[in-house]
Amino acid sequence: MARRRSQRPQADASASSSAPPAPHLSAPSAGASRASSQGLASLPVPLLRQLARQVRQAVSALAPRPAALQPAVRFEAMEPRLLLAGDLALLAASGALTINLTTGNDQVVVEQVSGNGSDGVIVNVSVGALTQQFGTTSNAVKLIMADGLAGDDRFTFSNAIAVEVDITGGTGNDTIVGPAGEATWEIDGANAGTRKPGSDAPGLEFTGVETLRGGAGADRFIVRDGGSLSAGVDGGGGADTLIGNLMLAFVAAVSFATIVAVVAGLTLAGASAIAHDVYIGAIRGGEAHDREQVTAARIATVLMAIACVTLGIAAKGQNVAHLVGLGYSVAASANLPALLLTLYWKRCSTGGVLAGVVGGTCISIIMVLVSPNMTYPLDARKAAAAKVSAFEAIKSKV
């Protein structure tokens, strides 16, 4: 019995050592803590280490974790820009301000705030409802370049700009509105030219601009040789002046007056000949009242004018020298038979003169139409068209 009792405590100790109790994490009372501390002291060392490790893991799981660090965002200094639909304006370190607009109808207003031509200026640029200032004392604006791209753009200058301005209108019907003050606009190309103020300040150069509008001052518009504007000039306020090439204007006026006089004289002569010689002399046998003669002359004048206009439209693009020679040849061929019959044929009558005039005119016109001078342009155009077709065929095969 004594042996059995001595073995039972050993079995209980071995069982307790093989199956350790689960850790208890609740807050114990004072008596329970003393009892537990005495119980923990009686536990083996490996079991205590395992229990401490489990407690540390549970505490670390319950503790809040620090948030992961996000990558830092760095901001660098940039040039001042007009933040619209893209980078529409950029001020370079050299002082060149570039304004690139959109393909729509843009409204641009440029106003100088301060500065001068030597040191540069500070300007306000407005595109639509947005406005931004460009230029500083250390990086002033020394050149303004604007490109309108497509659309009907309008460039307005609120005051005089002390630096050079270069405007490219692009496509569309573009307009420049100048500031107040005296200025000279010179149009020396197709929708191109310059604007120079009355002082020695740099001017404005433009290309692809169809309309110019002066400011409140006295503007002077000068059209040089080869200069033209598609939409025209609006002087604006002030006493404005439009000046072209004086010599060209004088020559054009004299030529126009001469042409009008010649055309009027030929029309009246032809109408008189038709009314008096053909209608009254040949058709009415010389018996017609004055009122009837005036009516016949008026009708003949209208018919002559219609015939001349029709022939002029049909001869568009022809060589003027060739047309002049054609007129002289037809006139000579029509008058020569009448002169010869009248001078050298005693039995010549009115019918003979008419036959000579009509016959000579018809024969001369037919000979001119079949002559090489009339057929050569057609042959040349056909040959050129054949060369172009051959070139296009070779190009398509490459």
C-alpha positions as CSV (number, residue, x, y, z in Angstrom):
1,M,0.0,0.0,0.0
2,A,2.8,2.3,0.8
3,R,4.4,1.6,-2.5
4,R,1.2,2.3,-4.4
5,R,0.7,5.6,-2.7
6,S,4.3,6.6,-3.4
7,Q,3.8,5.8,-7.1
8,R,0.5,7.8,-7.5
9,P,2.1,11.2,-6.8
10,Q,4.8,10.5,-9.3
11,A,2.2,9.6,-11.9
12,D,0.3,12.8,-11.2
13,A,3.5,14.8,-11.5
14,S,4.4,13.2,-14.8
15,A,0.9,13.9,-16.1
16,S,1.1,17.5,-15.0
17,S,4.4,17.9,-16.7
18,S,3.3,16.3,-19.9
19,A,0.0,18.4,-20.3
20,P,0.6,22.0,-19.2
21,P,-2.4,24.1,-18.4
22,A,-3.6,26.8,-20.9
23,P,-2.5,30.3,-20.1
24,H,-5.1,32.5,-18.4
25,L,-5.1,36.2,-19.6
26,S,-7.9,37.6,-17.5
27,A,-7.2,40.0,-14.6
28,P,-7.0,37.9,-11.4
29,S,-7.8,39.0,-8.0
30,A,-5.2,39.6,-5.2
31,G,-5.6,36.2,-3.6
32,A,-5.7,34.5,-7.0
33,S,-2.5,36.4,-8.1
34,R,-0.7,35.1,-5.0
35,A,-1.9,31.6,-5.7
36,S,-1.1,31.8,-9.4
37,S,2.4,33.2,-8.6
38,Q,3.0,30.3,-6.3
39,G,1.7,27.9,-9.0
40,L,3.9,29.6,-11.7
41,A,6.9,29.3,-9.5
42,S,6.4,25.5,-9.3
43,L,6.2,25.2,-13.2
44,P,9.2,24.1,-15.1
45,V,11.4,26.8,-16.9
46,P,10.6,25.6,-20.5
47,L,7.0,25.9,-19.9
48,L,7.4,29.4,-18.5
49,R,9.3,30.5,-21.5
50,Q,6.7,29.2,-23.9
51,L,4.0,30.9,-21.9
52,A,5.8,34.3,-22.0
53,R,6.4,34.0,-25.8
54,Q,2.6,33.4,-26.4
55,V,1.8,36.4,-24.2
56,R,4.1,38.7,-26.2
57,Q,2.6,37.5,-29.5
58,A,-0.9,38.2,-28.2
59,V,0.1,41.7,-27.1
60,S,1.9,42.5,-30.3
61,A,-1.2,41.4,-32.3
62,L,-3.4,43.7,-30.4
63,A,-1.1,46.7,-30.6
64,P,-1.8,49.2,-33.5
65,R,0.6,49.1,-36.4
66,P,2.2,52.2,-37.9
67,A,1.0,53.3,-41.4
68,A,3.2,52.6,-44.3
69,L,5.2,55.6,-45.5
70,Q,3.9,57.1,-48.8
71,P,6.4,58.3,-51.5
72,A,7.1,62.0,-51.2
73,V,5.9,64.4,-53.8
74,R,8.4,67.1,-54.9
75,F,7.5,70.4,-56.5
76,E,9.9,72.2,-58.8
77,A,9.9,75.8,-59.9
78,M,8.4,76.4,-63.4
79,E,8.1,79.3,-65.7
80,P,4.8,81.3,-65.5
81,R,2.3,79.9,-68.0
82,L,-1.3,80.6,-69.0
83,L,-3.1,77.6,-67.7
84,L,-5.9,77.2,-70.3
85,A,-6.6,74.4,-72.7
86,G,-2.9,73.3,-72.7
87,D,0.2,75.3,-72.5
88,L,-1.0,78.4,-74.4
89,A,1.7,80.8,-73.2
90,L,5.3,80.3,-72.2
91,L,7.9,82.8,-71.0
92,A,11.4,81.6,-71.8
93,A,14.5,82.5,-69.9
94,S,15.5,84.7,-72.8
95,G,12.5,86.9,-72.4
96,A,10.5,85.5,-75.4
97,L,6.8,85.2,-74.6
98,T,5.1,82.6,-76.9
99,I,1.3,82.5,-77.1
100,N,-0.2,79.5,-78.9
101,L,-3.9,79.6,-79.2
102,T,-6.5,76.9,-80.1
103,T,-8.2,76.0,-83.3
104,G,-11.3,77.9,-82.3
105,N,-12.2,81.6,-82.3
106,D,-9.9,83.1,-79.7
107,Q,-10.0,86.6,-78.2
108,V,-6.6,87.8,-77.1
109,V,-5.9,91.0,-75.2
110,V,-2.4,92.2,-74.5
111,E,-1.7,95.0,-72.0
112,Q,1.6,96.4,-70.9
113,V,1.8,97.0,-67.2
114,S,5.3,98.4,-66.9
115,G,8.8,98.4,-68.4
116,N,10.5,99.8,-71.4
117,G,12.0,98.7,-74.7
118,S,15.6,98.2,-73.4
119,D,15.0,96.4,-70.1
120,G,11.8,94.5,-71.1
121,V,8.2,94.8,-70.0
122,I,5.6,93.2,-67.8
123,V,2.4,92.4,-69.6
124,N,-1.0,91.0,-68.9
125,V,-2.3,88.4,-71.4
126,S,-6.0,87.6,-71.5
127,V,-7.4,84.8,-73.5
128,G,-11.2,84.7,-73.1
129,A,-12.0,85.1,-69.5
130,L,-8.6,84.1,-68.1
131,T,-5.8,86.6,-67.5
132,Q,-2.2,86.1,-66.4
133,Q,0.7,88.4,-65.9
134,F,4.1,87.6,-67.5
135,G,7.5,89.1,-66.8
136,T,9.3,90.2,-63.7
137,T,12.1,92.6,-62.9
138,S,14.6,89.8,-63.2
139,N,13.0,88.1,-66.3
140,A,11.1,90.7,-68.3
141,V,9.3,90.1,-71.6
142,K,11.5,91.3,-74.5
143,L,9.6,89.7,-77.4
144,I,6.0,88.6,-77.9
145,M,5.1,86.0,-80.5
146,A,1.5,84.8,-81.0
147,D,0.2,82.0,-83.3
148,G,-3.5,82.0,-83.9
149,L,-3.6,78.6,-85.6
150,A,-7.1,78.0,-87.0
151,G,-10.3,79.9,-86.3
152,D,-11.3,83.6,-86.5
153,D,-9.0,85.1,-83.9
154,R,-8.9,88.7,-82.7
155,F,-5.7,90.3,-81.3
156,T,-6.3,93.5,-79.3
157,F,-3.6,95.7,-77.8
158,S,-4.9,97.8,-74.9
159,N,-1.9,100.2,-75.0
160,A,1.4,100.5,-76.8
161,I,3.8,97.7,-76.3
162,A,7.4,98.7,-75.9
163,V,8.9,95.5,-77.3
164,E,8.7,93.8,-80.6
165,V,5.5,91.8,-81.4
166,D,5.2,89.1,-84.1
167,I,1.7,87.8,-84.9
168,T,0.9,84.8,-87.2
169,G,-2.8,84.7,-87.8
170,G,-3.0,81.2,-89.3
171,T,-6.2,80.1,-91.1
172,G,-9.5,81.8,-90.7
173,N,-10.5,85.5,-90.8
174,D,-8.1,87.1,-88.2
175,T,-8.1,90.7,-87.0
176,I,-5.6,93.0,-85.3
177,V,-6.9,95.9,-83.2
178,G,-4.2,98.5,-82.6
179,P,-3.8,100.7,-79.5
180,A,-4.6,104.4,-79.3
181,G,-1.9,106.7,-80.7
182,E,-0.5,107.6,-84.1
183,A,0.8,104.7,-86.1
184,T,1.8,103.8,-89.6
185,W,0.5,100.5,-91.0
186,E,2.5,99.2,-94.1
187,I,0.9,96.3,-96.0
188,D,3.6,94.9,-98.2
189,G,2.4,91.3,-98.8
190,A,-0.7,89.2,-99.0
191,N,-2.3,89.7,-95.5
192,A,1.1,90.7,-94.2
193,G,2.9,93.8,-93.1
194,T,4.0,95.9,-90.2
195,R,2.8,98.5,-87.7
196,K,5.2,101.2,-86.5
197,P,4.2,103.7,-83.9
198,G,5.0,107.4,-84.1
199,S,8.0,107.0,-81.7
200,D,11.1,104.9,-82.1
201,A,9.6,102.0,-80.3
202,P,9.7,98.5,-81.9
203,G,6.8,97.8,-84.2
204,L,4.4,95.0,-84.8
205,E,4.9,92.4,-87.6
206,F,2.0,90.3,-88.8
207,T,1.3,87.6,-91.4
208,G,-1.9,85.8,-92.2
209,V,-4.1,88.6,-90.8
210,E,-7.1,89.5,-93.0
211,T,-8.4,92.6,-91.2
212,L,-6.6,95.6,-89.6
213,R,-8.3,98.0,-87.3
214,G,-6.7,101.2,-86.0
215,G,-7.0,102.7,-82.6
216,A,-8.3,106.0,-81.4
217,G,-5.3,107.9,-82.9
218,A,-4.5,109.0,-86.4
219,D,-3.6,105.8,-88.3
220,R,-1.9,105.8,-91.7
221,F,-2.4,102.8,-93.9
222,I,0.1,102.4,-96.8
223,V,-0.4,99.7,-99.4
224,R,2.9,98.8,-101.1
225,D,3.4,96.9,-104.3
226,G,2.1,93.3,-103.8
227,G,0.3,94.2,-100.6
228,S,-3.3,93.2,-100.1
229,L,-5.8,92.4,-97.4
230,S,-8.6,89.8,-97.8
231,A,-11.1,91.5,-95.5
232,G,-10.0,95.2,-95.6
233,V,-9.1,98.0,-93.3
234,D,-11.0,99.7,-90.5
235,G,-9.5,103.0,-89.4
236,G,-11.2,103.1,-86.1
237,G,-11.2,106.5,-84.3
238,G,-9.1,109.5,-85.3
239,A,-8.3,111.1,-88.6
240,D,-7.1,108.1,-90.6
241,T,-5.4,108.0,-94.1
242,L,-5.2,105.3,-96.7
243,I,-2.3,105.6,-99.2
244,G,-1.4,103.3,-102.0
245,N,1.2,103.5,-104.8
246,L,0.8,106.9,-106.4
247,M,2.4,106.0,-109.7
248,L,0.4,102.8,-110.0
249,A,-2.8,104.6,-109.1
250,F,-2.1,107.3,-111.8
251,V,-1.3,104.8,-114.5
252,A,-4.4,102.7,-113.6
253,A,-6.6,105.8,-113.7
254,V,-5.3,106.9,-117.1
255,S,-5.6,103.4,-118.5
256,F,-9.1,103.0,-117.2
257,A,-10.2,106.3,-118.7
258,T,-8.6,105.4,-122.0
259,I,-10.3,102.1,-122.1
260,V,-13.7,103.5,-121.3
261,A,-13.3,106.2,-124.0
262,V,-12.3,103.6,-126.6
263,V,-15.1,101.2,-125.7
264,A,-17.7,104.0,-125.7
265,G,-16.5,105.2,-129.1
266,L,-16.5,101.8,-130.7
267,T,-19.9,101.0,-129.2
268,L,-21.4,104.2,-130.6
269,A,-19.7,103.8,-134.0
270,G,-20.9,100.2,-134.3
271,A,-24.4,101.0,-133.2
272,S,-24.6,103.9,-135.6
273,A,-23.4,101.8,-138.5
274,I,-25.9,99.1,-137.7
275,A,-28.8,101.5,-137.2
276,H,-28.1,103.9,-140.1
277,D,-26.5,101.7,-142.8
278,V,-28.1,98.3,-142.1
279,Y,-31.5,99.0,-140.7
280,I,-32.4,102.4,-142.3
281,G,-30.4,102.1,-145.5
282,A,-30.7,98.4,-146.4
283,I,-33.9,97.3,-144.7
284,R,-36.0,100.5,-144.8
285,G,-34.6,101.8,-148.0
286,G,-33.6,105.1,-146.5
287,E,-37.2,106.0,-145.4
288,A,-37.5,106.2,-141.7
289,H,-38.6,108.9,-139.3
290,D,-36.2,110.5,-136.8
291,R,-37.9,108.8,-133.9
292,E,-37.5,105.5,-135.6
293,Q,-33.8,106.2,-136.2
294,V,-33.2,107.0,-132.6
295,T,-35.0,103.8,-131.5
296,A,-33.0,101.7,-133.9
297,A,-29.7,103.3,-132.6
298,R,-30.6,102.5,-129.0
299,I,-31.5,98.9,-129.8
300,A,-28.2,98.6,-131.8
301,T,-26.2,100.0,-128.8
302,V,-27.7,97.5,-126.4
303,L,-27.0,94.6,-128.9
304,M,-23.4,95.8,-129.4
305,A,-22.8,96.0,-125.6
306,I,-24.2,92.5,-125.1
307,A,-22.0,91.1,-127.9
308,C,-18.9,92.8,-126.6
309,V,-19.4,91.6,-123.0
310,T,-20.0,88.1,-124.2
311,L,-16.9,88.1,-126.3
312,G,-14.9,89.5,-123.4
313,I,-16.0,86.7,-121.1
314,A,-15.3,84.1,-123.7
315,A,-11.8,85.5,-124.3
316,K,-10.9,85.5,-120.5
317,G,-7.3,84.3,-120.0
318,Q,-6.2,84.9,-123.6
319,N,-3.2,86.9,-124.7
320,V,-4.1,90.6,-124.9
321,A,-1.6,91.3,-127.7
322,H,-3.1,88.4,-129.7
323,L,-6.6,89.8,-129.2
324,V,-5.5,93.2,-130.4
325,G,-4.0,91.7,-133.5
326,L,-7.2,89.7,-134.1
327,G,-9.3,92.8,-133.9
328,Y,-7.1,94.6,-136.5
329,S,-7.1,91.7,-138.8
330,V,-10.9,91.3,-138.8
331,A,-11.4,95.0,-139.3
332,A,-9.0,95.1,-142.2
333,S,-10.5,92.0,-143.8
334,A,-14.0,93.5,-143.5
335,N,-13.1,96.9,-144.9
336,L,-10.7,95.9,-147.7
337,P,-13.4,94.4,-150.0
338,A,-15.7,97.4,-149.6
339,L,-12.8,99.8,-150.3
340,L,-11.6,97.9,-153.4
341,L,-15.1,97.5,-154.8
342,T,-16.0,101.2,-154.3
343,L,-12.8,102.5,-155.9
344,Y,-12.3,100.2,-158.8
345,W,-15.8,98.8,-159.7
346,K,-18.2,101.3,-161.3
347,R,-21.2,99.0,-160.9
348,C,-20.6,98.6,-157.2
349,S,-23.9,98.9,-155.2
350,T,-25.0,98.8,-151.7
351,G,-25.5,95.0,-151.9
352,G,-22.0,94.6,-153.2
353,V,-20.5,96.6,-150.3
354,L,-22.5,94.6,-147.7
355,A,-21.5,91.4,-149.4
356,G,-17.8,92.4,-149.2
357,V,-18.0,93.5,-145.6
358,V,-19.9,90.3,-144.5
359,G,-17.7,88.0,-146.6
360,G,-14.4,89.6,-145.5
361,T,-15.4,89.4,-141.8
362,C,-16.6,85.8,-142.0
363,I,-13.5,84.6,-143.9
364,S,-11.1,86.4,-141.6
365,I,-12.7,85.0,-138.4
366,I,-12.6,81.5,-139.9
367,M,-9.0,81.8,-140.8
368,V,-8.1,83.1,-137.4
369,L,-9.9,80.2,-135.7
370,V,-8.0,77.5,-137.7
371,S,-4.7,79.3,-137.5
372,P,-1.8,78.0,-135.3
373,N,-2.1,80.9,-132.9
374,M,-5.5,79.5,-131.8
375,T,-4.8,75.8,-132.0
376,Y,-1.4,75.9,-130.4
377,P,-2.6,76.7,-126.8
378,L,-5.0,73.7,-127.1
379,D,-2.2,71.4,-128.3
380,A,0.1,72.7,-125.5
381,R,-2.5,72.1,-122.8
382,K,-3.1,68.5,-124.1
383,A,0.6,67.8,-124.2
384,A,1.0,69.1,-120.6
385,A,-1.9,67.1,-119.4
386,A,-0.4,63.9,-121.0
387,K,2.9,64.6,-119.2
388,V,1.1,65.0,-115.9
389,S,-0.8,61.8,-116.4
390,A,2.4,59.9,-117.2
391,F,4.1,61.3,-114.1
392,E,1.2,60.4,-111.9
393,A,1.3,56.8,-113.3
394,I,5.0,56.5,-112.6
395,K,4.6,57.9,-109.1
396,S,1.8,55.4,-108.3
397,K,4.1,52.5,-109.2
398,V,7.0,53.7,-107.0
